[in-house]
């Protein structure tokens, strides 16, 4: 211990004037600066777009959306796998002043219905394969006036099904065929840019309202943390409906004048080959992805690429040094934050961090502290407290939760945003993640609301009570598996196999509990709240059914 508190250090944003912190401003500025340089490449589609083409297409989409009756301040849902049209739709909405609402492609039923009904989008941009999910939830999707269907197999059938359900429909090609808009709204840094859903704790998932400045500063942070320049190629195979691919990869590339390459999904066996083929210099990994790559059979070509920096959040730190050596990576960086607060903690490039540390405070931009969850008093160095954050400049943290003002008030207490995550800070200033206070859990890079899984399980007639928790995953990476602790209804003989079958299709596959344990009663407080800490302490036992084993 040195006794000297370290912080991340100061940095100058690429766009120095905070009034310029909006995607339309950045896109226009860099289309002028970089012109015919390739900004976006989608190899699986054989497509590439220059900075100038991206601006031209975004202006066409923006004009077409406004001509169809949408207005600045409206919301536009996007439900699609990774493809170039996703980015063009996102950028077009931004230029029109319409907030993007990314929807997880695994969602259907109550999960889809909740997010659509909460944000009340006027328009939806979807791939054909998802049309029937919207038809099945027609009432919850009543706010949607127009559905834009992307080009993929089954589009004619999707258009017919959607029209039959009463929606006006169009294709993305028709939006692109419009003349570029000559007059588009002026977008301010404080205007709503997007609504990203994050997992709930004791309730439904919440839509995080992100101003343009919020998304932009997220991108500025990661452009700096990864030392991104116009000479870099930033590769991602993470889904665009998650913030990591959007404001930690694509947007930082836009800010820095770099090239970004997207793949449809992660493949451990293809990863090194992709790096080599695309000339990637920077990429992102999440959670167990590092371990999956490590478990691939080593080859002589594992380091035969240009990759210099990996953003691994969280880092599987027991693999860090071996991973860098095997794959020839110069450095692994990490950040800690949430969609609501950007990344107030990060690892400086090339820093020799203590084992298990996730970073230092970016005190140029945030006040960062650890508080006693009960008293709100700051805890001493080395003690565990709840991470609490507040910004030092306007609009770089959330505007609140869309349609959930009570949740906004709950998260902001004594002028601090309370993350629900506990950490400790050593005497040198390094932060170490400890645990979650909240009941949200994370599996394979997906945030999961325990409450929403419980609601789905409770729909089974044979279930009287259900508590869903996270238990440690087998792989390294700080993630969890889903476990349901269930009390059968009187007279019920429901077993784990029946519940697994019941859950399939009612929730995303990643949220279906791997573990199910039947009990006669759940531990509860005097106010009848389930004591999930006790269930987590009990963990997986001899009477727990494991779907992977069966």
N, C-alpha and C positions, 0 to 999 in steps of 0.2 A: 504494500500500500504506500502510495506517495503522499497521501493526505491532500493533494491538489485536485479539486474537482474539475474534470475535463468536460467540455461540451463539444458539439459537432464542429463548430467553427463557422465563420461568416462566409457567405457567397453572394455573388451578384446574379440576379435572374437574367436570362437571355433577353427577355422583354422587360426593360427597366421601369417603364411607366406602368403603374398598376391600372391605369385607365385602359390599357391595351390588353388586359387579361381576359380575353374572350376568344373562343375558337374562330368566329368569323374574322376578327382582326388579324389573328395569327395566320390563318389560311391565306388571306389576301396578301399580307406582307411577304410571306414566303413563296407564294406563287409568283410574285413580282421578282423576288430575289433569286429563286432557284429555277423557275420556268420549266425547262424541259428535262430537268433531273427527275429520275424515278422516285416517287414517294412511297407508293404502295405496290407490292407484288403479291399475287396469290397463285403460287405455282400449281396447285391442284386444279385450278381453272385455266391455267395458261394465260393469265391476265396481268398486266402491269399498267400503272397510271402515273403520269408525271404530276408535279405540283400544279401546273397550269391546268391539266385535264381534271384534277380533283376539284379545283375551284369552279371550272366551267360546269362540270356535272352537278356539283352541289348547288350552284345557282339555278340550274334547270329544275332540279328536284324542289328547291325552295319555292320557286315561282309556281310550279305545278301544284304544290300543296296549298299555297295561299289561294290559287285560282279555284281550287275545289272546296273553298269555304272555310279552311282552317285559318286561325288567326294567331298572332303572337300571344304567348301565354298558354296556348293549348298544349296537350300532351300527345305524343305519338309513340305507341308501343312497337317494339321490334322483337320478333321471335324468329331467330334464324341461327343456323350453324355458322362458323366462320366462312366468310366469303366477301369479295370486294363490294358487293351491293350493300352489305351491312354497313360498311364504313361510309359509302356514298349516301345512304339513307340518313345515318347519324349526322354527317356534315350538312346535308341539305336541310334537315330539321333545325340545326343550329343557326344556319343563315336566315331561316324564316322566323326565328324567335320562338320555335316550338321545342318544348322539353322532351328529350328522349327518355323512354321508359323501357330499359332492357328487360326481357323476360327469359328466365331460364328455360331452355328447350326441353328439360325433363318434366316441366310442370303440366299438370292437367287437373281436372276436377276442382276440388275446393282450393288447392294451391293456386291454380290459375285464376279462379273466380275471385279470390280475395284480392290479388294484386291488380286485376283489371277494375274491379268495382271500387277499390280504394282510390285509384288515380284518375278514373273516368276519362280515358284517352278518347280523342275524337277520331283517331286514325290508327290502324294497325298495319304493320308491314311484316308479312309472315311467309315462310316457306310452305309449299302446298301440303306437306305431310302433317301440318298442324291444324289444317282447316277444320277437321271434324271435332277437335277439342273445343274450338270456339263455338261451333254449332251446338255441341252438347251443353255449353254453358251460356246459351243465348241471352238469358235474362240478366246474368251478371255482366254481360258485355253490351248492354243496351246503349251505353254512351258512344260506342264506336259507330260512326256514320259511314266510313269508307274503309275497305280492306284492300290493301295493295299486296298482290301475290307475286312472289319472286319466281324467276324462271328455274324450274326443276321438274323432275318427273311427276306426273299427276296433276299438272297445273290446270288443265281443262276441267277435270273432275272437281278440283278444289273450287274453282271459280263458280261452277254450277251449284255446288253444295252451299256455298256462301250466299250466292244470289237467291237460292231457294229459301234460305233462312231470313231473307229480307234485307241483306246488306247491299249497298252500292259497291261495286268492285272495279278494280283496274289492275294493270300490270306495272311493274317497275319500268319496263321499257317505254310505256306511255308517259311516265313522268319524265324520263330522260329525253323524250322526243320533243318536249316543250322548248320554246325559245328561252335562253337565259333571261332571268328576270332583270329588268332595267331599274326597278325600284324595290329595294328590300329594306326591312326595318333596321334601324340602328340598334345594335345590341350592346347593352351596358354590362360591365363586369359583374354587377350585382344581380343581373337577371337570372331567372331559373334556367339552368342548362339541362338538368337530368334529374331523374328520380330512380335511384338504385335501391333495391330492397335488400335489407339485411335481416338476419334471423332474429326472431323474437326471443324473449326470455320467458316471462310468465304469460305471454299473449301472442297474438299473431305477428307475423313478420312486418317490419316497418319500412316505409318508403323514405329513404334519406334524400332530402332536397339539397341538390348541389348547385350553387351559383356558378356562373361561368368562371369567375375568379377562383373558386374552390377547385374546379377541375383543372384549371390552368396551373395553379400553384402546385397541385399534386404532380403535374407533368414537369414543372420547373425543378421540383425537388429531385425527381428521379433522373432527369437529364443531368443534374449535377452529381448525384450520388454515383451514377454509372460513368461519369465523365463523357457523356455522349456529345459527339460533334457531327458536323455535316459529312465527315468521312466514314461514319459508322453505318453498320447494317444491324438493325435490332429485330431479332426473330422471336416470334411467339407461336406456340401451339396451344395456348390457353384460350378459353372461350371468350368471345367479344362481349357476351352478356355479363361478364364479370369485370369489375373495375381494374383488375390486374392487367388484362390485355388492353383495356381502353386508356386509362389515365396513368398507367405505369409503363406502357409500351408504345402504343400508336401515337398518343398525344405527345409524349416526350420526343419521339422521332420528328413529329411535326414542328415542335418548338425548336429543336436543334438543327433542322434542315437535313436530317438523316433519312435513310431509307428504312422502311419497315416491311418485313415479310411475314405473312400469316399462313399457318397450316390449319387444316380443319380440326385436328385433335392430336393429343399427345400419343407418341409411340416410342417406347423405350428402345426398341430394336432399330428404329429408323433415325433416331435423334442425331447421332454422330454424322451419319451420311447427309442429313439435312444441313447440318452446320457447314459441312464441307461444300455441298452443292450450292448453297445460297451465299457463302462467304460471310456468314454471321460473325459479328464481333462482340455482340452483347445479347444475352437472352435471360429469360426468367424461368425459375422452377418454384414449385410450391410443395411444401410438406413432403409426402412420401415419394414424389417424383425423383428426388436425388437417390433414394435407396433403390428404386426400380432401375435407374440407370446403372447404379453400382453393381447390381446383381446380374447385369448382362455379361455374357462371356467376354473377357478382355481380348482385345485384338491389337495388332501392331499399329493400327491406324487410329487408335482412340484419341491421339493428340494431333492428328493431321488435319488441322483446321485453323481458322483465324480467330476463334473465340478467345477473348481476353478477360471478360467479366461476366459473372453469373449473379443475378439477383435471386437469392434463395431465401424465401420468407415462408415459414421459418427455416433456418438452416439446420440440417441434421448434423449437428456439430461434431458428433463422434466420427463422422466421415469426412469432415471438411478438408483436412490436410491431405489425406489419401486421394480424395476426389480431385483436388487441384493438381496433384502430381500425375495421376493417371491420365486425366483429360487435358493436361497442359493449359490450365486456366491460370491467368495471372492473379486474379483476386475473386473472392466471393463476398458480396455485400448483402446486407440485410436491413430491413426497416421494420418498425413496429408502429402500427396505428390502426385506424378503422376508417371505413368509408366516411364517417361523420367528421373526422378530425385530420384527415390526410396522414402524413407520417411525421409526427413530432420527435421520433427517436430513429436514428439510423447509424449504420456503420460507416465511418469515413473510408474512402477508397484506399485499399492496401493496408489498413490499420491492423496492428497486431492486437487483436481483442482477447480479453480473458475467455477461457472456455465457457461456453454457454451464454455469453453476453449477446444481446441483440442490438446494442447501439448506445449512442450518446444523445443527449437532448439538443435539438435544434433551437437553442435559446435566442437566436436572432429573431425568430418568428413566433415562438410560443413560450408561454409559461408552462412548465411541466413539473408536476409534483406527485407525491404518493401520500394518500390520506388514509387515516383510520376510517373504515366504512361506516362506523357507528357514530363517531364524534366529529368527523371532518377535520381533526387535527392532523398536522403533518407528522409523519413517522420519521424516526431517526434513520441514519444510514445503516444498512444491513437488515433493517426490519421490513416486513412485508406490508404493503399498503395498496389501496386502489389507485390506479393510474387516473389522474385528473389533469385536464388540459384546457387552456384558454388561449386564443390567438392574440398576437400583438398588432396585427394589421387587419383591416376589415375584410370580410367575405371569404376567408380561406378555410372556414369550417362550416358545418351544415347550417342551412336556414331553418332546419327543424324536420319533423316527420310529417309527410304529406297526409292530410286528413286526420291526423292523430295529435292534436295539440296537447292532450293530457300526457302523452308519452314524451313530447318535447320538454314539457315542464319537469317531468320526472327525471330526465337525463341531465338537466341543468340545475344544479343545486349550489347555492352559495357562490354563484358566478363561475363555477367550474363545470365543464362537461365531464360527466362520470362515465368511464368506459365499461365498468363491470369487469375489468381485468386486473388481477393483482400482480405486483412486481416487487422486486427489491432493487435498491440502488447501492452500489458499494461506495466506499469513501473516495474513490477516484472518479465517480460519476457514471460508471457503466450500469446499464439497466439489464435485469434478468427477469424473464417471464416466470411467474409462479403458478397461477391457476386462474380459472374463471370464477367470478362470483355468480354470474348469470347462468341460466340453464341452457343457453345456446351451446351447440357443440359443432365440431368441424370434422368432416370425413372426406378424404380424398380431394381436398381443396374446396369442398362445398360447405357453406354455412347452413346449418339445419336448426329449425325451431323445434325444440322438444315439445312445445305446446301443440303445434300443428300435427306432429306425428301422433301425439296422445289423442287428439280429436278424431283422427282417422281410425285408430285402433278401437276407440270406444264406440264406433259405429257398428261393430260386430255385436250381435245380440248376446253372445256368450261371455262378454266382458263387462264386469261391473266397474272396476277401477283400473287405471293404468298410469304408470309413471315412467317417463323415458329419460334416460341418462346417457352420458358418454363414458366409455371405459377405454383404457389405453389400447391403441392399435398395436398389432404385431410389428409393423414396420417402424423404423426410426423416422422422425420428422415432426414429432409433437402433436400428432393427430389422434383421432378417436374412432371407435366403432360404436354403433347405436345399439342400445340395450333397452328392452321394454320389460318392466316388472309389472305383472298382471295379476289381478284378482278376478277369478271367474265369477260369473253371475250364478245365483242359486240354481242348482240342477244342471249347470252347464258342464260338458265334458270336452270343451274345445281344447285342442292341443296346439303345439307350436307349428306343426306343418299346416294346419288349417288357417292359423293366423297369418303365416307367411303368404299363403295363397290369397288370402283376403286382402292383404296389404298391396300385393302386386297390382299395379294399375290405379290404385287409389292414391298413391304418392310416388314421387320420383324414386327410381331404383336405388339411388344412393342413400335415401332416407329410410328404406325398409330396414327394420331392426335385424342385425345379424344375430343378436342374442335375445332369447326370451326366457324369463324365469317366472314361474307361477308361485304365488305366495297366498297365505290366508289373510294377511293384513299388511298395510304399509305403515312405516314409522311416520308419525305426524306430531306437529307442535300442538300446544293447547288451543291454538286458533285453527287447527285442522289443515295446516299446510304440510304437504309431504316433505319430509326431511331428506332431500336428495343427497346431501352429503353423506348420510349414513348408508344409503344404497350404493353410492360410489365406493365407499370404503369396503363394503362387502364384495363388490365387483362380481367377477365371473366365478361361479362355484360349481360344485359337483352336480347340482340339479339344474344347471343352466343349459338350455338347448342352444346349440351353435349351428347356424344354417350352413356355414362353410364345411363343418364336419359331417353334416348329414347329406 
